Amino acid sequence: MGRLQVREVVARNGFMAALLCPAIFLLITNENFRSLQNLSNVLAQSSIVGVVAIGMTIVMIAGGFDLSIGATAALSGLVAVVVFGHGGPLLMALGVAAAIGCGIFVGLVNGILVSRAQINPLIATLAMASIVRGIVLIASEGTIYRAQGDAAGITAIALGRWRLFPIAGLFFIGAVLLGWLILRRMRFGHYVYAIGGSESASVLSGVPVSRIVLLTYALMGGFAAVSGLLLMARTGSALTNAGVGLELEAITAAVIGGTRLGGGSGSIAGTVLGVLLLGVIRNGLNLNGVSPFWQPFVIGCILLLTVAISRGASGRNRGRSISRFV
């Protein structure tokens, strides 16, 4: 194996291996951590981030990213609760459909701004995040909307378990399977990798670049909506600050899993491992009595270290990740 190949292996897997060390240490030394109940909790708590991280992986492989997913999740949760009303299964089904449709619509708008209007993904999705969060605040007037009547049973989705397996984990598994099918078994997925590798070459090869990019953002909106439903279901309420920081955690999980910020490289399996590693780190901090106020700080440091190590080990790609977005 040549020096360049070694550097690329380190870039993709070195930091992930480093993160596995505290997980293994906790597994061996902490009896509470390795209990089946706690491992089930890790999966349940990771599911919300995990769903959007799958969508973010697809967008990032295509060479973009989405900073509006937290706001989209909040809007989707609000739409669901409003449609639910005091109704039974029919209204609940309509609420879920409306929430997912709302998320897909926001994603389509993002896709149009990026693919058709040629607006920088950073600016487009950051502006959309502000717009959507503003819509949530205006529509709710800053109040909390709670699921009422039969709709209050929605909490069973986020908090319920089949034996020890969390029901929320089923949504994560479903997102993983869908993401894997899209990237590995569909022509759409091959186009996503091609566009992230070289957009100009993809155009010359006849790939419908604009349409594929548009669809990646629409998918991202759908994933964000599902995550918003899980967030809402956890408390049975639509909170105006729901989803804050969700995009950072999704990007961090994808990058830890080997998805390149510049596009063209990444995998669903890697992102799943990244999501679970973040969940393990957060769980370990909780078990050791570390204040939750430190968790965003730790996650931010992890993202910076991951990118720094990845770029340092892949010197030949230096600057490529940033140049695609400025």
C-alpha positions, 0 to 999 in steps of 0.5 A: 500500500502506497503512502497516498493510500495510507493517508486516505485510509487514515483520513477516512477511518483514523478518527472513527477508530479514535472515537471507538476507544472511549466507547470500548472503554465504557463498554468494559468499565461501566456496568450501567453503560453495557446494560441492554436497557442503556444500549436501547436508550442509546439507539432511541436517543440516536434515532432523531439525529440518525434519520436526518443524518441519512438524508444529509449524507445523500445531500453531502455526497452530491456536493451540498449540505442543508442548514435548514433541517432543524427549522424544517423539523420544527415546522413539520412537528407544528403542522402535525399537531395542528392537523391532529386536533382532538381527532382519532387515527384518520386525522393523525394519518392526515397530520403525518402526511401533511408534516412530511409533505411540508418537509418535502416542500421546504426541501424542494424550495431549497433544491430550486434555489441551489440547482436552478437559481444557482445560489450557494447552498450555504446561503440558500439553506441558511436563509431558508432556516431563518425563514422557516423558523420565523414561520414557526414563531409567527404561526405559533405566536411563541406558544406550545401546541400540545397533542390533545385527545387521542392524538396524545397517544403519539408519544408511544412512537417516540417513547414506546418499546417492543420488549427492549427495542425502541419503536423510534429505532424502527424509523432509523432502520427504515431511513438507513434501508431507504438511504442504502437502496437509493445510493447502492441500488438505484441509478439516482444514487450513481448520479449523486456520486457522479455529481459530487465527484465532478459536476462538470463531467456529469453534465458532459456525460448527460446526467440531469444534474439540476433535477438530481440535486433538486431531488436530493434536497426534497429527500432531505426535507422528507427525512427532516420532517420524519425527524420533526415528527419524532421530536414532537412525539417525544413530548407530545408537543410542538416546540418553537425551538425544536430541532435547534442544532440538529443540522450540526449533529447530522453533518458531524455524524456524516463527516465522522462516518467518512462523508467528504464535505466536497462531495463524491464520497461517503456511505450510509454504513459510515454515517450509521456508525457516526450517529451511534458513536455520537450517541455513545459519547453523549450517553457516556457523558451523561452516565459520568455526570457531565453537564448537558451544557457541555455536550454542544461544546464536545460535538463542535470540537469533534467536528473540528477535529474530524475535518482537521484530521481528514484534510491533513491526511488527504493533502492532495484534496486540501481546499477542495471541500471549501472551494465548492461552497464559496 
